[in-house]
Amino acid sequence: MLTHLLTLAGLVTVTLAVSPNQLQRRATVSPDATCGGARGYTCLGSSFGNCCSLHGWCGSTAPYCGSGCQPGFGTCGSNTPPTSTSTSKTTPPTSTPTAGAVAECLTQKNVPIRLTSSADFSQLAQPYNLRLPYTPAVIVLPTTVQHISDAVTCAAKNNVKVQPRGGGHSYAAFGLGGQNGAMVIDLQSFQEVSLDANNVAKVGGGVRLGNLAQAIFNQGQRGLPHGTCPGVGVGGHATHGGFGLSSRAWGLTLDTIVALDVVLANGSSVKATPTAYPDIYYALRGAADSFGIVTSFYLQTQPAPASVVNWSFRIPDMFTSAATSANRFLHIQNFVQNASVVDRNLGLGMYMDGQGFSISGTYFGSLTNFNNKIKPELLRGLPTPTSQSATAMTWIQSLTALADGQPLTQPTTGYNLHDSFFAKSIVVPTSGQLTAATLTSYFDYIIKIGVNSANPWFSIINLYGGPDSQINAKPTSFSAYDDRTALWVIQHYGYTGNTAAPFPQGIIPFINGLSNSITSAQPQTVFPGYINYVDPSLTPAQAHAAYFDDATYAKLLSIKQKVDPGQVFWNPQAVGT
């Protein structure tokens, strides 16, 4: 009789009072490179190797077959399987031999992980965009920076690509690696938010925007520029731009970064600032997914305004005549560039979906000034709104109103908001603002195809530029986010309306056509894209051209070759792909 004790991390000690041969015959072949333990998987016949290591992983080399290997769950001393009379059905493998090796490395370093056999793996691996499901080789759930350093080192050693996951809202599911087989480092335990004496907020890499906004307000009546969706994570948002309706006054979230704690491809942890690791500091602000895992941000906050005007106007009859709607848009485009009326304190966006058209935003000023100065000029020449509002409210009330029914306070674990969609972006430069012909083409497409589209969609057009915009006040050399000339940023978004249903084939060509109705009508203009609306349909070369100018990309490539020559931090559009 064999008494066999297992102490595999995460499993209770199990006493097995059976012979090795009996155990081999009963066990199921490992589907995910684990062996032994409560499930009792055997490595015999698996694609990962026939030896079961001391720590409970399948493999074929000395660490698996040598001293301490488990004869009850595979062979020892050889990877050649003995003759077996096992009749157990082999489960199709859901991992790779490399996954087993990296999991062994992580286990030896006591790094918390989840594999495909883990009960909560499916929930942790679920993308925000359900159209793009990927299966990671392993999900790391670090609670310390050392865990992250060890995980990156294990990944590099075993040639497994790495991507961090903060809020998980990547449009392309790059937080899951953008392909099967990646190591995902989930930062959900990194939830610190604290203000120092200089009102710089130290923010953990797993914090969501709503929790960040509420925490800095509670601690010091402070605010930051950021997006309106409270569930979005600060990590990807801040390192690739970070637009909000306050950005024309305060800049992008990225512009507030004064330092970052980051784990690099060699496993080292450094604090990057304008003077310490300046190349890393530059690259992380615009292309962090290619360079490291930010464990903490240091963000310069602003005094939260005592009063904010949230305003909205619904404009009728925008999908009847393309020429008429184009002229109305031209009026709005002229309005936002009128320095006698508009300054940095106005945030503005337009929304349309083929059924309705609205203009809305915020104003950092008095309700009287908005009603007497801004509103009349904006609405001049437009049809009378079918609904309208302009309300003065507190900063937190304003953020809550913009959150589309979601509470500011979001769960730190178990986040479960999802969609199934395809989106594209267009950045309209101030020097190439939309012409009458382009806008006629755009509204003609919407009227002919979008009004009666088989699937729901929307377009959001946000004002980035205009007089005194603090987004465009930064030079292009300020960071790897180098687009500082935009007037508008347009997002075209098509979705299912039913995430349980298969993704309709017509959505992607419709959204492509909607974007093409602008770009093809104005071929003299170069229209970049916005990287936080990342488009997975672009080739690497197309993505690099869309999100970075030539000089910026060349600089990023040079830095990448120095700090991550092995392409540890990788996704399908990463720097160097």
N, C-alpha and C positions, 0 to 999 in steps of 0.2 A: 504494500500500500504506500502510495506517495502522498505526503503532506506538502502541499505547494502553496507558498504565501506570495501574493502579489500586492505591490504597493504602487501601482500605476497612479500618477497624479490624477485627481478627480474621481478615483474609484475607491471604494472601501476595500479593506483587506479581505480577500476571499480565500477560504480553505477548501482545497479540492482533494477528495479522498478517492481518487480513481487512478488507474494506471495511465501512462502516456498513450498506449495504443488504444485504450477505451476512449480517451479524450479525443484523439485524432479522428476516430470513427464518428463521434457524435457532433463534432464542431462544424460550424458553417465556415466556408472559405471566406477570408477577410475581404470585404468590399471596399475598404478605405485605408488599408495598410496598418490598422490596429490589430492586435492579437491578444489573446488571454483576457483577463479582466472579467467583468460580470457577464459580458456577451459571449466570451469564450471563443472568439474567432480564431481559426487556424491559418497559418501562412501557407500550408501545403496546398499547392495548386493555384496560389494567387499569382497575380501579375507583378507583385512587388518583391518577390524573393521568398524562399521557403523556410527561412530561419526566423524565429521569434526572439527578439532581444529581451534583455532584462527589464527594459522600460516599457515593453509591450508594443513594439513596432516590427513590421515585416521588412526583411532585407536579405541581401546575399553576401555581404562582406563581413569582415571580422567583428565589427561592433554588434552585429546581429547573430552571427553563428558561433562566436567565441565564448569566452568566460561569461557565465551568467545567463546564457541563452536558455529559453524555456522549452524543454523537450516535449512538454505536453501540448504545445501549440505550433509545432513545426520541427524541422530537423535541427541538429546542432553539429557544427564542425564541417558541414558540407551543404551546398545549395542544391544538391541532387536529391530529389525526393525519393524516399523508400517506396516500395510497393505498398499500395494502400487499398484496402477493401471498402473505403468510405463510399457511401452512396448519397452523401449530402449534396444538394443542388448548389452549384456555384453561382453566387450573386454577381451580376456584371459589375466590373470595377467602376468606381465613381471618382477615382483619384489616379495618381500616377506614381511610379517608383520614386520620382523626385519628391513627391509630397510626403511619402513615408520617411525619406531621409531628412527633410526639413523638419518634420514633426518630431522625429527622434532628437534632433539638435535642440529644438525648442523645449522639449520635455526635460532634457538633461540640464537646461538652464532655468528650469522652473518658470517658464513663461506661460501664462494662461492662454489656452487655445481652444478652438472648436473645429471639429472635422465633420465630414458629411454624415457620420454616424451619430453625432451629438443631437440631443433632442431639440435644441433651440437653433440648430444650424440653418434650417430653412428660413426662419424668421429673420435671423441676422443677415442672411444672404439675399433677402428680398430687395430688389432695386426700387427706387422711387418711380422710375419709368419702367413699368411692367412689360413694355414692348421689348426690353433688352435684358433678359435674364442671363446671368453668368454664374458659373459655379466655381468659387475660389478653391484652391488647393487646401487652404487653411485660413481661418479667421483668428487673428490675434486680438485678445482683449486685455491690453496692458493696463496696469494700475500705477506703474512707475515709468519714469524715463528710461531706467535701466532695462526694463522689459522691452521697450521699443528698440533700444540699441542692440540688445541680444537678438531680437527678431530680425532686424535688418542684417546683422552679421550672419545669421543662419541662412537667410534667403540668398545673400550674395555667395556664400559658400556652396550652395546647392543650385545656383542658377535659377532661382525663382524670382519672378518680377514682383515688385512691391508697389502698392498704392495705399495711401491713408484714406480713412473714411471719417468725416466729421458729422455733418448732417445727413449725408447720403443723397443729396438732391441733384447730383450730376445728371444733366440731360442725356448723356451718353453712357451712363452707368460706369464712368471711369473710377468711381470709388470702389467698384468691385474688380477693377483692373481692365475693364473694357474687353476682356476675353476670359475664357475658362483657364483655371490653373494658376491664378495669381495668389500672392499672399496679401490679404486685406488686414490692415492694422486699424482696428475700430477704436476711436478715441472717446468713446462714450463715458469713460471714467474721468476724463480731464475736464472738470466742470468749474474750476476756480474762476471767480470774478472778484477782483479787489482793486480799490482805488488807492493810490499813494498820495503823498503830500502835494505832488505836482499835478494831481488829477489825471495821471496816466493810469489807465486800467490794465491790469494784468489779467488776461483772458485765456482760459484753457482751450486747447484745440478742438474739444468736443462740444463747446457751448453753442446753443442755438440763439438766433438773433433776438427772439422775444425775451428769453431769460436774461440775455446780456442787457437789453434796454431797461428791463425792470430793475435789475441789480444795480446798475450804475446810477439810476435815478434814485433808488432807495438809499444808496450809500452817500450820494453827494449832490443830488439834483442835477445830474450831468446827462448829456446826450451824445450820440454819435450818428453820422450819416450811414444808412444801411437800407436794405430792401424792406418791403412791407410784409413779406411772408414770415411769421414768427418761428416757423419750424426749420427754416434754412439754417445750416451750420455756418459758423463764422469762418471756418477753415478755407473752403473753396471760394466762398463769397469774397472774403477780404484779400485773398492772394491773387484773384483774377479780376479785380475791379471793385465791385460792391456799390451799385447805384441805388440811391433812394431819392425821394422827393426833396430831401434836405441837402442833396449833393451839390446843387448849384450854389448853395450858401457855404457849405462846409467841405466840399470835395467828396471823393469816393472814400469808402471804408479803407481801401488800400492806402490812401493818402494820409491817413491818421497813424499808420504804423511807424513807430519810432525804434522798435527793436523786436526781434523774434528769437525764441529758443527753438533750436532745430536739431534733429538727428540727421546726420549726413550718411552717404552711402557706405562709408567705412565704419559706421557704427558710433562715431564720435558725436558728442552733444556739445554744441557751441551756441553762444549768444551773438547773433548778427546785428550789427548797427551800422550807421554810416561810416564809422571809423574802425570797427572791429569786424573782420570778414566782410568788407564792403561789396565784393563781388557776389557773395551769397545773399547779402541784404538786397542787392539790386535784383537778382534773379528770382528770389522768393516773392517779390512784389510784382507779379504778373505771370509767373510760370512755376509756381512752387511744386506742382505735381511732378515735375521733372527733376527736382533737386533735393528734396528732403521732406521730413515730416515735422511740421511745426507743432510743438507741444504747448507753447504759450506765446501769445501775442502781447505786445505792449502798445496800447492805443491811446493817443492824445485825445481826451474828451473835450467837449464844449459845454458851457452852461446851458442847460435845457431852457428853451424860451418859456416865459411865463404864460404866453398865449400864442396859439397857432390858429389860423383860419383854415379850416378844411372846406373846400368848395367843389361844386360839381354842376355842370349844365348838360342836359340831354338835348341834342340838336336833331330835329326831325328832317325827313325827306332827303337823306344823304345817299339813298340807293335808288334814285329815280333817273337822274340825268348825270352822266359821268362828267360832262363839261361844267355843269353847275356845281357839283361837289368839288371838282378840282379848283374852281375859283374860290370856294369857301375855304378850302385848305390853304390856298395861297394867302388869303387874308390872315389866317392864323399864323402862317409862317412869317409873314411880314410883321405881325403883332409882336411875336416873341423876340424880334430883333430891334424893336423900337426902344431905344435907351431912355427916351423921355418918360416911359411908362414902366418898363421892365428892368429890374435889377436882380441881384443874386438871391433876393429873398423870395422869389416866386418859383415854386415847383409846379410843373405842368406835364400832363400826359393825355393822350387820346386813346380811346378804346372803341373798336368796332367789331362786329361779328356777323354782318350781313342783315341783321335785324334791327340793331340800334347803334347809335353813335353818340359818344359822350366825351366831354372835355372836363378834366378834373385836376385837382392838385392841392397844394398847401401854400400858405403865405405867412412869412414871418413878419407880421406887421399888424396894424389895427384893422378891425372889421370895417371901420369907417373909411379908411384909406382904400381898402380893397373895393368896397361898394362904389366909392365916388371916383376912383381913378382907374383901377385895373379892369373891373367888370364892364364898364361902358365901352371901353376901347376894344376889349376882346370880343364882345357881342355885336359890335357895330357891323351892320350889313349881313349878319347871320339871321336866319329865321328865329322867331321867338321860341325859346326852349320849352319843351313839353314838361320838363321838371327842372327845378334848380334849387340849390341850397348854398349857403355860405354861413358857417357857424364858427364862432370863436370858442376854443376849448383849450384845456391844459395839454401839455406835451404827451403825457401818458394816454389821455383821452384821444388825442389825435392818432397816435400809433395804434391804439385799439380799434379805432374806426377804420383805419386803413387795412386791418388784418383780415378783412373779408370773412368776419364771423368767427375766426379762430381766437382763442385766448392768447394773450402775450406769454403767459407762463406755459411752457411746453414740457412734456415728459423727458427725462434724461435717459430713460431706457424704454424700450417697447414702443417707440414711435411707429405709427402705422398709417400714415397718410401716403397714398399712392395715386398714380395716374398712368395712362397708357397713351403715348403721344409722339408726334414728330414735330420738330420746330426748327426754324431757320432765323437768322438775324441779318440785318442790314444796317451798317453805320453810314449815315448820310453826312458827309463833310460839309462844313460851312461854305467852303469854296465851290461845292457842287450840289447846292441845295436843290430840292425837287422842282422841276419845271412844270409848266402847265401841261405840256404834252405827256410828261411822265405821269403826272397825277391823273390825267384823263385815261391813260392806259390802265392805271391801277384801279380806278373806280369802275371802268368798263369791265374789267375782269371780275370784280366783285359783283356787279349788277348781273352779268350774264351767267356766272358760275357760282359765286359765293352765296348769293341770296337764297338759292334753292339747293345748296349743297346737301349731299346725302349724309354728311357727317359734321358734327359741330367743330367750330374753329373760332379763333379770334386773332385780332391784331392789336398790339399795344405799341404806341409811338411816343417815346419819352423825350422830353427836351433836355439835352445835355449842354448845349451851347447857349448863345445869346449873350446880351450885355452882362459883364461882370461875373460870368460863370467861373466858379472856383475849380471846377473840373478842368477847364481849359487854361487855367492860370498856371498850371505846372508845365515846365518844359518837357519835351519828349524824352530827354535824357534822365529825367527824375527817377524812372523805374522801368522795368520791363513791360509794364502796361504803358504803351507809348502813344495811344490814340488821344491826342489832346486838341483835336480840331473838329470834333463832331458837333453837328447841330442837332440831329435826331438820331436815336437808336430805335430801330423797328424790330419787333419780335412777331413772327408769324407762327401760330401754334394750332395744330390740328389734333384732335383727340377723339377717343371712342365714345365717351359718355357712359360706357359700361366696361369697367376694367376686367370683368369676368369673360367678356366676349373676345373672340379672335380679333386681331388688329385689322381693320378694313383696308384693303389694298388701295382704295382711292384716295386716302388721306395724303400720302407722300407726294404723288403727282400734283394734287391740288395745291399743297403748300409750296412746292417747287414752282408751280405756275404763278402763284401769287407773288413770290419774290421775283421771278423773271419778268413779271409785268412792269416792275420798276427798273431793274438792272438792264434789261434789253432795250427799254425805251430811252435810256440815257447812257449809251455806251462810252461817251466821252468822260464819264466820271468813274473813278475807282471807288468801289463800295467795299470797305472792310467788313469784318464781322465782330461780334462781341463774344469773347471767349467764355463768359459765364452762361451764354446760351449756346454751348458747344454743340456742333453739328457732326454727328458720327458718320454721316454720309460722305464727308470730305476725305480725300486722300491726305496722307501726311503733308505732302507738298502744298496742297490747296489750303489745309488748315494753317500751316506756318505762314503762308502768304496772307491769309485772311486776318490772323490775329496779331501779327508782328510785322513791322517794316523790315527791310533788308538789313539795315545796320543793327537793329535790335536783335534780330535772329542770329546774325553772325556773332554778336557778343555773347548771346546765350549759349550758342554751340561751343564757343571757345571755353566758357566756364564749365559747361557740361563735360567736356573732354578732360578737364582738370580734376573735377570733384566727383564725377560719376562715370568713369570711362567704361565700366562694365554694364552700364544701362540698368542698374538695379531698380531705379525709379522709372517706371515705364508704363505707358498706355499707348493705344494705337496712334495717337497724335503727339506724343511727347517730343520734346526737343531731341534731335538726333535720330528720329525715326525716318 
